[in-house]
């Protein structure tokens, strides 16, 4: 479990930066408390609003790690960007009860 904790902490730091950078935009206002927006896709990105509890899932942490490798901490969309196919993400997120 100690191996996965840094990734959760990093994801929360990214999320805090994302919310503080765009906290007053209309897109961020439609996010309920306890949720966050992420962008998913290989070419064209689609926005999803998912619960914060997904951050503790090991497979989601793997996606975050891939995101870090591909995009670093400078996310072009202003939020967390996940570099995977949309159908793969929706299947994974639905298994976690995110949808």
C-alpha positions in Angstrom: 0.0 0.0 0.0 2.9 2.4 0.7 3.8 2.2 -3.0 0.5 3.5 -4.1 0.2 6.4 -1.6 2.5 8.7 -3.4 0.4 8.4 -6.6 -2.8 9.3 -4.6 -1.0 12.3 -3.1 0.2 13.4 -6.5 -3.2 13.0 -8.0 -4.7 15.1 -5.2 -2.0 17.8 -5.8 -2.9 17.9 -9.5 -6.5 18.1 -8.7 -5.9 21.0 -6.2 -3.9 22.8 -8.9 -6.5 22.2 -11.5 -9.3 23.5 -9.2 -7.4 26.5 -8.1 -6.5 27.5 -11.7 -10.0 27.2 -13.1 -12.2 27.4 -10.1 -14.3 30.3 -11.4 -14.9 29.0 -14.8 -18.5 27.9 -15.7 -17.2 24.3 -16.5 -15.9 23.8 -13.0 -19.1 25.1 -11.4 -21.1 22.1 -12.6 -18.9 19.7 -10.6 -20.6 18.5 -7.4 -18.7 18.3 -4.2 -16.7 15.1 -3.9 -16.2 14.8 -7.7 -13.6 16.0 -10.2 -13.4 16.4 -13.9 -10.9 14.5 -16.1 -10.4 14.4 -19.8 -10.1 11.0 -21.6 -9.1 10.1 -25.1 -6.2 9.4 -27.4 -6.9 12.0 -30.0 -10.0 14.0 -29.1 -10.6 14.4 -25.4 -14.0 13.9 -23.7 -14.7 15.3 -20.2 -16.0 13.1 -17.4 -17.0 14.0 -13.9 -16.0 11.1 -11.5 -16.0 10.7 -7.7 -12.9 11.4 -5.7 -13.1 7.8 -4.4 -11.8 6.6 -7.7 -8.4 8.0 -6.8 -7.8 5.1 -4.4 -8.3 2.4 -7.1 -5.1 0.7 -8.2 -6.0 0.5 -11.9 -7.0 4.2 -11.9 -3.6 5.0 -10.3 -2.0 3.1 -13.2 -3.8 5.4 -15.6 -2.7 8.4 -13.6 0.9 7.2 -13.8 0.6 6.8 -17.6 -0.9 10.3 -17.7 2.1 11.6 -15.8 4.5 9.9 -18.2 2.8 11.3 -21.3 1.7 14.8 -20.1 3.7 15.5 -17.0 2.0 18.0 -14.7 1.2 20.6 -17.4 -2.2 19.5 -18.5 -3.3 21.3 -21.7 -7.0 20.9 -20.9 -6.6 22.5 -17.4 -7.4 19.3 -15.6 -6.3 15.7 -15.4 -5.9 14.1 -18.8 -6.0 10.3 -19.2 -4.4 8.9 -22.4 -6.6 5.9 -23.1 -9.5 5.0 -25.3 -12.8 6.3 -24.0 -14.5 2.9 -24.0 -11.6 1.4 -21.9 -12.0 4.2 -19.4 -15.8 4.0 -19.2 -15.5 0.2 -18.7 -12.9 0.6 -15.9 -14.8 3.5 -14.2 -18.1 1.6 -14.3 -16.4 -1.3 -12.5 -15.5 1.2 -9.7 -19.0 2.4 -9.5 -18.1 5.8 -10.9 -21.1 5.8 -13.3 
